[in-house]
Amino acid sequence: MTWFSLLGSLYITRLLSAGAIPKWNASPWKQFEQPLKASPLFRHLIFASKAQVSNSKIIPINAKSVAIQPSSILNSASSTIFAICSKVKLEKLLWEDALLDAQRVIELEPSSHVRYQLKHTALHGAQRYSEAIEAFQIILAKLDSARGMGIQKLREKYTSSSRAKSAIQKSIDVQLCPAPLRLLNTNTGLLCDREAQISVFKATTEYEQLLLSIMKHADPPMERIADAVATYFRYVMLSHTWGENEPLLHDIQDNVVYKLKAAGGLVKLQSFCKLARHAGYNWAWVDTCCIDQNNNVEFQKLLNSMFAWYRRSALTVVYLSDVPPSSKSGALAKSAWNTRGWTVPEFLAPRVVLFYQQDWTPYLDDHSPNHKGSVEIMHELEDATGIDACVLVAFQPGMRDARQKLQWVSTRVTTVPEDIAYSLFGIFGFHLPILYGENSQNALGRLLQEIVARSGDITALDWVGQPSEFNSCLPANIFSYAAPPCAFPYLSEDEIQTAVSSLRYTVAVDQALKLYTLLENVTAPRFANCRLRLPCIAFPVTEVRWRPGLTQKTSFTYGVKADGLDDLLITTEEKLVQFSRFRPTRQTFLLVLPWDRRLLELPDFADDAESLGDWPQLESPLDDSDESVGDSSGEEELADTESYSRALRLIVRLGQPFGAFLLARQRGGEYKRIASDHDIVARVKDVTSVHSMMNIRTLEIL
């Protein structure tokens, strides 16, 4: 050993004897002797003693000579030794011991940001996150005050706590904005508003961990933040039938749900919260007690947001209070839950649903994570509701198949009559004012008006028989209309192309394009003053003759002829005036094809909550001039060819069977629909006679 190495060893021995560092033969420090001696820092310390020996004073003590170093050297050496010890303990996951050494390092050299890194790492490992955040903030402060390009580049790798907190708050706002206003904290049993929910989150280790991880990035990782926030604020919704003594908002506000006397609806509430907590969810919502039913503004928001809340839920629990334990398949279909109006959106909206029996055990003992994936349960629900299992599993709100959606609620009941209409708002994907007291007829009328106005689909009107019944019939009569919709044959693309090819030789270009333009500019159906303004292609009725041999006791069958249509039979309970071309009548009768904008085959036809009138109109490719196509450019020729093809495709579709309305003109000029026992299926007699389809009108129907 050289005298320099010997000097270094004597120096370490001096530190040990002075108590500046722990003795190697003392427990628990013995285990760090070899790692320390093998460390490059130890060797650096040995050589550092050489550099200082010329400035040291040697004092003989009991025949031994030791070097008395300046205090700065002693502090630096001690700091290095403690730092090595702290790092070794960190590697061994001895967080608290490593923290003690790191604290000694800081005491000896408080100006170094590197020393605080040891403390931060130890605190983080010990899951003392708030203290770890403080340590990291000190590190950033020291980096901010230090100079040098290297330090500046190092500082640029991190984010300040204020910026990190701001990023988290933005994600919280996005997450909570469409969520319920109040939620039950399943861990504490307390009802929390938005402010309380945020406060609870910021006091959790999840928040501190997230904040700490963000600070270690140059830019906040927004996607990761959003995922963490969404995971914490996941909530569970309850779908159930109300019983006696359901707890209301004032019963549980400022009370711990778990500590309230378990009686009546409180038993259900407590069991639900415990189930949600056991499943790992922090938040839960129940319609009985999480809303202020005395606040009209809040109640309006609730009813218009219910579908979205169930849609965004991490889980919806369906509690079948009348299904006893160990029930067999079929019990769900017989449950009172399956008769209620509001439960339709409550099981259609969520993506994850679990059914529970009276004793809070899974229905049919099915412990799968999502009962929408259970073939047996979905088929039972399909049979009970009349809703296709595929729709039950993956329902999408919107205007499509309006009549079918209306029929889903036709046999269901609600405590408040208007709710039968309000429960459908989310299913169709729109918001309307909630006007309790308006009566069910007006509520349904507003609903149907909105459906027709937004979709242009008037088949929904067949659900109620006649448009005039909006404000006159009782709900039971509204739901009694049972005439099935027409199932027209599907027209394949090959069939369309074949028909188009044949029409090219028989239908004039100008006539086809003119018809297309007229129909392209037709507006969507609208309601005004309880009357339907219906755009349609009208076919004047020229003859109505009674057919006595086909007449039933309560209905009459008539042979009807109309210009441009094949002859047809119509059965109705109304007694019609008979007439013909030779014996005309003063009253005008029309058979009309309600205009359906989808026949134009425009791209991305409006569906979900979109109004047909809002769709961009295709530029008209034609006018009534006789300019020669041969004089146009190649692009114009191509455009005219495509326009002609579109027009011919429209004519082919117009030539298919369609559901017609029989209308009778009234004295005021408006029309009344003649109700039929069955759909009136009409068909254009000759599609090549384009002029017969150009009687395009917008009629006012009672």
Order of alpha helices (4+ residues) and beta strands (2+ residues): alpha-alpha-alpha-beta-beta-alpha-alpha-alpha-alpha-alpha-alpha-beta-beta-alpha-alpha-alpha-beta-alpha-alpha-beta-alpha-beta-alpha-alpha-beta-alpha-alpha-alpha-alpha-alpha-alpha-alpha-alpha-alpha-beta-beta-beta-beta-beta-alpha-beta-beta-beta-beta
